Structures are given as structure tokens and as C-alpha cells.
Amino acid sequence: MKKILLIKVVVCATSFCGALYAYLQQQNDLTLLRIELPALTDEVRLLQEENMRLALEIDQFENPKHLMQLAQRPEFTHLKHPMIDEIIVMNEGAQIPNQAPLEQEREAKSLFGLPSVVIGAR
């Protein structure tokens, strides 16, 4: 009788200690995450600021004034604007085979005011 009671007490104590250890380990893990959270928050904030800075830099770079300034630099002097006869216009959709190309172009321009696809120099 006393042996069974002693075994029950040992099993209960071991179970309680195991549950207490698991709870403390979970609290330690949670504390570690709370310590790391401010550093990660700062890193995310810095990345967001860097993304906004890069987006602004891209917008400034793609500004037409800046692109025209770049076109005048010596390394880009080989580039030129295409002449009217060098521009190829390709219309979207099916073409009517018995219509002349000039009539097809007029038809495409009359639909929306502008051709659907414009390709630069040949």
C-alpha cells in the first residue's frame, strides 16, 4: 500500500516538474522573441525607407528632363531620334486582306485616335 502511494507521488511530482519545465521554456522562448522584436522592427522600417528612397530615385531618373540630359552626354551621342519614315506601326487585331495598308492605318487611327502599337527605328 505504501509502495503504491509512493509511486503515485513520484509520478505526480515528475509530471508536475515536466509541465513546469515546459512552461518555463515556453516563457524563455517568448522573452527571447520579445527581445528580438525591436531589432526586427527597426530593420523593417529601414528597408521601407530604403524602398521609398529607391522609388523616388527611379522616378527622378525616369523624368523626361533627366533622360534628355542623358541623351546629350558623350557616351550617348550615337543614339538618334527616329525619322517619320523609320517608324513602323503595327495594328492589333485581324487585318482585312482586300484593304490597302494606308486605309488600314486610317481605320486604326480613327478608332481611338492613335495607333495601337508603335515601334521605333528600323
ABEGO torsion letter per residue (X at the ends): XAAAAAAAAAAAAAAAAAAAAAAAAAAAAAAAAAAAAAAAAAAAAAAAAAAAAAAAAAAAAABAAAAAAAAABAAAAABBBBBAAABBBBBBEBBBAABBAAAAAAAAAAAAGBBABBBBBX
